[in-house]
C-alpha cells in the first residue's frame, strides 16, 4: 500500500515543508523491527545487567562502595542528561546515520569496559555507554515511528517495542546472572559487542535515511542547560542516599531545579528550541511523560530491592536471582501480546488507567515478603501482577507519547520518553533507598537493635520500599484517566518524513 503524504503545512520555523512525498511501506519492516528491538533491548538491559556483576567487579578492581554505586549511576547520568540532544541530532543529522554511530560507539565503549583494568577505566566506559545510548535510543524509536506510521501494524510494532522496554531490565538481571556465574563479570559488558555488530550489519541495508527539514540549527544554550540541569538533579538524588539534609544533596537538587527552570525560559524564547514546549504542553503527551516518569521510578526501584532480597536475605546465587525475576518478564510479554489484539477496540485510556492499579497491587503484594521467603506465595503473584500492569502501560505509552507529533519533532519527542524513564528511575532509586533506610532504622530502634533482628530489619526496609514504589505507580492511574485522551486523528497521524540519500 502506498501512503501519500501531501500535507499543506510548514515547519516550526515557518518555512515550507518538504515537497510532497510518496513512498511505499517498508517491504521488510518486520525484519527492521527485529533490529530496532535488538537495539532497544541492548540499551535497556544495560541499565541492570551490570548490577548482579558488581560484587565480582568490585573485588577484582578494588572499588570502594561509592565507586560501585557510580558504575550504575554514571550510565543513567550520561544517558538521561544527553537524551534530548541525542534526539535533536537524530532529527537533524539523520536517523539512520545517528543509529549507526550510536550503535558503533556503544560497542566500543562496551569493549573498553569489558577489558577495564581499573575503576577509572570502567567508570569512563560506562559514561561513554550512556552517551552513545543517548544517540541510539531516540534514533531507534524515531525510525520505528516512521516505519510504522499507522494502523494495526503500528500497534503490534509498538507492543513489541514496549514489551522490550518493560522487560529488558528483568532480562538484564537474568543475563547478568548467567554471564557472571558461568563466565565473568567482564562479559556483562563484552556481550554488547557481537549484538551491536549483528544489529549494524542487519540494519545497514534495511534502515531508510530520514531527517527533519526546515530549521535544523542546534540550540546549544538549551543543550548545555538541560545537560547541566539533569546532571545536577541525578547527582543530587544519588547523594541523597547518604542523607537528604546534607548540604551537597540540597545544593545539587536546588541547582538542578533552577537550571532546568532557566532551560524552560530559554526554550520559550529561542527560534530553534532543543525541546519545543509544544511537545510538553500537549495534555496527552504531558500525561504520557508523567506516566513514564512514575513507571520508571517504580520499576527500577522495585527491581533493585527485589534483587537485594533474593541475594542477601534468601541467599540466592546470581543466576537464581535472575531466574526468580523472570516471571515478571514473561507476564509483560504475554500481556503485551494479548493487549495488542484488543487495543484497537479498548483504546489507550483504559489500559493506561488500569495498568498502574494492577502494577501497584503487585508491588503492594511484594511488601508482604518475609525472612522465611515463601517464593510461590509471597513473590510470584506480585511479579505476575506487576508484569501485567507494566504491559498495559508500556504497550500504548510510546505510541501515545508520539501521537500527533510533527515529523520535525519526532526524534526529540522519542528522546523525552526515554529521558523521563531514566530520570524517574534515578529519582525513584534515591527516594526508595531513603525510605528503605528509614524502615531498617525504625525496626531496629523498636526491637533493641538485637543481631537476630538484622534480617527482619532488612525485610522491613524492602517492604517499605515496595509500598512507596506501589504508591508512585498508582499515581499514574488518575493521570491516565484524566489526561490521556488522544483523538483518533492524533493516533493515526502520519509523520511527514522524506527519505534521503
N, C-alpha and C positions, 0 to 999 in steps of 0.2 A: 504494500500500500504506500502511495506517495503522499507526503504530508506537505501541503502548500503553506508557506509562511509569508503571506502577503499582508503584513501588518503596517498600517499607516501610523507610525509612531516615531518619536525622537528619543535620543539617548538622554540620560540625566543631565548632560551638559547643554542640551538644547540643539545639538547637531542632528542632522537627519540620520536615521538608522540606515544600516547597510541595505543595499538594493534587495529586492525580493529574492528569496532563496527557495529552491525546491530540491529537496534531497530525499532519497528513499530511506526507509527504516533500515537500520544496520542489519545486513544479512546474517551476521554471526554474533548478534547481540547477546545471546545466552552464553556463548563462549567468552565474550568480553566481560559479561557479568561475573564469570568464574575468576577471571584475572583481577577484577576490581575487588571481589570478595576476598581474594587471597591477600591483596594489599591491605584491605581493611582489617583482616584478621591479624596480620603481622603487626600493624600499628597498635591495635587494641590489646593483644595479648602481651606485648612487650611492657605494658604497664604493670603486669603481675607475674610474668614468667620468671623474673629475677628474684621475686620475693622469697620463694622457697629456697633458692640457691644462696641467699645472703649469708647464712651462718658459715657455710663452707668457704665462700669468698672472703669473709671477714677473717677467718683463721689463716687462710693461705697468704693474704696480703697484709695481715696485721692491722686491720682497720679498727678504729675506735667505734663505739656505739653511735656517736654523732655522724661519723663518716658513713657508717652503714645506712643510716636514715637518709643521707643525702644521695645515695645511689638511686633511691626511689624518687626523692623529691626533685632532684635536678632534671630528671626526664620530664616530669609534669610541668616544672617551671619553664623549661625551654619550649615545650610543646604548647602549653596554654598561652604563653605570652606572645608567641610568634605566629599563632594561627591566623589572625586577621591579616597580617602582612602576607602570609603564605597564600591566603585566599585571593588577595589582590594580584599577587604575582601570577597565580594560575589564570585569573581573568585576563590580564593584560599581556603576559608573555606567551601564553598558550597553554591549554590544559594538558595536552599530550607531552609537550616539552617539560613542563613542570613535574608531571608524573614520573617521567623517566629520570630526571635529575634527582628528584626526591628518593626514588627507589634505589638508584645507584649510590647516593650519599648515605642512605640508611644502611646499605650493605657494607660500605667501607667503615662506617662508624661501628657497626656490629663486630666487624673483624678486629678493629682496634681494641674494643672492649674485651673480646674473647681471648686476645693474646696479651691482655694487660698484665704487667708485672709490678704495678704499684697502684696505690689508692688513687693518686692524682691522674694516672692514665685511664683508670676505669671511670672516674667521675667525668673526665673530659669526653670520653667516648659516649657516656650516657647523655651528656648535654648535646653532643652532635646528633645523636639519635633523635632526640626531641626536636631539634631544629629542622632536620630533614623530614621528620614525620609531619611537621607543620606545613611543609610543601606538599607532601604526598597525600595527606588526608583530604584537604579541600579539593585538590585536583581530581582525586578519585571520585568523590561524591558529585562534583560538577559534571564529570564525564557520564556518570550514571544518570544524572538528571536529564541530560540532553540526548542520551541514547534511548531512554525510555520516557518519552515526553508525555504520554497519556495512556488511558485505557487500562485493561486488566493486566497487561504485561508490566506496566509501571507498578501496579500494586504488588504483583508477585516479586518483581525485582527489589523493591524497597523492603518487602517482607524478608527476603534472603539477607539483604544488607543490614537490616535492623536486627535480625536474629544474631548475626555475627557480632554486631556491636554490643548486644546484650550478653551473649555467651562467651565472647572472646576472652574476657577476664578469667572466667572459670576454666576455659580451655588452657589458658596460660598457666594456671596453677597445676593442672594435670600434667601438661607437657614439661613444666619445670620440675615436677617431682620425678618424672621418668628420666629426664636427662641428668638431673643431679644424682639420682640413686644409681643409675647404670652407666653413666659416662663421667661427666664432671660439671662443675658449675659453669665452666667456660662455654660449654655447648648451649647454655641458655641464651647466649648471645650469638655464637657462631652459627646456630641453626638458621638465623635470618639470611645468611649469605646465599645458600642454594635456593631458598624460597624467593629471594629477590631476583636472582639470575633467571629463574624459571618464569617469573612474572614479567620481567623485562623482555625476554625472548618471545613470549606469547603475546604481550601487549603491543610490541613494536608494529607488527603488521595489522593489528586489529583496531587500535585506537585511531580515530579520526581527529586531526588537529582542529581546535576551535578556540576562539578568543573573543573578547569584547571589542566593540567598535566605538568610535567617537572619542571622548575624552579619556585617555589612558595614562595620564600623568600620575605619578605616585605622590601620595600625601605623606611626605617624610616627617613633618612635625607630628602628625597623627600617629605614625608608626612608632616614633620614639616615645611618645607619651603613653600609648597603650602598652608597649612592651615594659616600660618602667613602672607603670601603674599596676599591671597584673603581676609582674615580677615582685614588686613590693608587697602586694597582698598575699601571694603564695608564700613568700619568705616569712611574712609576719605570722601567717597561720601555722607554718611549720614550727616557728619558735614558740607558739602558744602551747605546745606540748610540755614545755618547761615552766609554764605559768602564764596565765592570761594577764596578770597585773604587772609583769616585768616591763621595764621601760622599752627594751628592744622590741618586744611584741607590739606594744601600743604604738610606738613611733612608726614602725613599718606599716601597720594597718592604717593608721591615720594618713600617713604619706600616700599610701596606695589609693585611698578614697579621694584625697584631694587631687592627686594626679589624674585619676580617671574622670573626676568632675571637670578638670581643665580640658581633658581629651574631648568630652562631650561638647564643651563650649567651642573648642576649635573646630570640631566636625560640623557644627551648626553654621560656621562662618566660611569655610573653605569651599571652593567650587568643585573640588575633586576629592571628597572625603574618603578616608580609608574604610570607615564604616558609616555609610549613609544612614542617617537617623530614621529614614523611612523604612529601613529594614527592621528596626526595633519597635517603632511606634505603631506598626500594624498590629492590631489586637490579637489576631490569630497567631502570627509569628511570635509576638511577645509572649503569649501563653505557652507556645511550644518551647521557647528558650528557657522560661521559668521552670517548666516541667523537666527539661533536660538537666538543669542545674540541680534540682532536688533529687532526681533519679540518680545522677552521677554521685551525689553525696551519699545517698542511702546504699547504693550498690557497692561502691569501693570501700566505704566504711564497714558495711556488713561483712563483706568477704574477708577483710583484714582480720577482724576479731574472730570470725569463724575458724580461720586457719590457726590463729593463736590457740583457740580452744582445742582443736584437733591435736596439735603437736605438743602443747605444754601440759594440758590437763589430761587428755586421753592417751598421750604418748604415741600418736600415730607417726609413722615414717613419712618422708616427703611424698612418696608415691601413694601411700594410703590416704594421705590428706587430700591429694589431688583427686583420687577416685571418690572419696567421700563427698566432694563438692560437685561431682559430675551430674547428679540428678537435676540440679538447677539448670545446667546447660541443656539436658535432654528436655526438660519442661519448656524452656524457651524455644527450642527447635520445633517441638510438637505443637506448641501453642501458636507459633508463627505460621506454621503450615495450615492449621485449622482456621486461624483468623483471616488469612489472606483470601480464603474462599468466601467468607461471609462479609468481609469489609465493604464490598460494593453495595450490600443491602443494609448493613448496620450504620455505615458512615463512620467517621473518625471520632466523633464526640463521645459516643457510648464507650468504646474501649479505653479512651484516654481518661474517662471518668472512673470506670470500674477497675481498670488495671492498677492504679495506685492503691485502691482499697484492698484488692486481693494481695498485692505485694506487701503492703503494710501488715496485713494479717499474718503473712508468712514470717516477717521479722518479729512480730509480737510472739508468735509460736516459738521461735528460736530463743526468746528470752526466758523460757521455762527449762533451759538446759540444766543439768546437774553434774556433780563431780563423778557420779557413777557412769553417766553417759549412755543412756539407752538410745542408740542412734535411730532405730526404727520408729520409736515413738516421739522422741524429743527433737530430732534433727530432720529426718526425711520428709515429713509432712510440711514443715516450714520451708524447706528448699523447694519443694514442688509448688507450693503456693507462690513463693517469691518468683520462681521461674515463669509461671503462667502470668502473673501480674506484669512482669517485665516485658513479656512478649506482647501483651496488649498495649504497652506503652511504646516500645521500640518499633513495632511494625508500622504504625502510622506516623510516628514522631518526625522523622526526617522528611517524609512527604509533606506533612503539614508545615514544617518549618520553611519549606521551599515553595509552598503554594502561592501562586500568583506572583512569584518573584520575576523581575525583569532579567533578561539574559545578561545585562551589564553587571548585575549584582550576584549572579549565581555562585561564583567562587567564594565571595566574602560571606554570603548567607550560609553556604555549606561550612565554612570555617567557624562561623558563630555557633553552629550546632555542636561541633566537636569542642570548641573552646569552653562552652558552658558546662559540658560534661567534665572536662579536665579541672576547671576552676571549682565546680561543685564537689568533685572528688577530693580536691586538696582541702577545701573548707570543711567538708564532712569528716575527713580523717582527723583533722585537728580538733574539731568540736567533739567528736565521739571519743577521742583519746582523753580529752579533758573530763568528760562525764564518766568514762571508764575508770580513770584515776580516782575521781571523787567517789565512785561506787566502792572501790577497794578500800579507800581510807575510811569511809563510813562503816563498812563491815568490820574492819579490824578494830576501830575505836569502840564499837559496840560489843565486841567479843574479846576484849582484853589483849588483842594482838598476839594470841597464842599461835605457836608454829603450826599446830594442827589445823588452824583456820586459814592458812595461806591459800590452799586450793579453793576453798569455799569463797574466799575473798576475790580471787581471780574470776570465778564463775559469776559472782555478783557484779563485778565490773563489766564482764562481757554482756550479761543480761541487761544492765543499764544502757550500754551502748546500743544493743539491739532495739530496745524500746524507743530510744531517741531517733534511731535510724528509721523505725517504723513511723514515728510521728512526722519526720521530714518527708517521707514518701507519701503519707496520707494527705499532706498539704497540697499535693499536686492534683488531688481529686476535684476540689472546687475550682481550681484553675482550668481543668479540662472541661468542666460543666459550663462555666460562665464565660470563658474566653475563647475556647477553641470551637468556633462555629464558622468554618470556611464555606464560602459559596461553592457551588458545583463548578462555576466558571473558573475560580481560582485553582481548584484541584486539577482541572483539566487543561489549564493554560500551558501552551507550548512555548518554551523559550525561543527567541529568535537567534539561533546560532548558525552562523555561516561557516562551513568547513573551509579551512585554509591550507595552503601548502599541498 
